[in-house]
């Protein structure tokens, strides 16, 4: 039998109900309530969290995962949620690459400008029961 890709293995886990889709509070309480998570975004978070927290054959650290999603599907929202989750787990530095200045400027606005129409975070960030920042300030 040919070796399966990771997404195929995760599909199998999901089909058997073995992939937990419970969202951590660090994500649900800290993303802007303006944006309701779609089912496939919840699936993306669940798959990341599963891979992040579990060992499996072929897993190497640092973990490298790719989110292959269409334009307009909410990749930046997932990135914001993962930053919150990873921050809760002790990570403090995040780096992303884009192939155009326009994308970088839009993303920076979505992350840092509370007056932006697509600002991704709630008013205050709460992680582990502590306030980690206020609108417009880094947490």
Secondary structure, 3 states (H helix, E strand, C coil): CCCCCHHHHHHHHHHCCCCCCCCCHHHHCCECCCCCCCHHHHHHHHHHHHHHHCCCCCCCCCCCCCCCCCCCCCHHHHHHHHHHHHHHCCCCCCCCCCCCHHHHHHHHHHHHCCCCCCCCECCEEEECCEEEEECCCCC
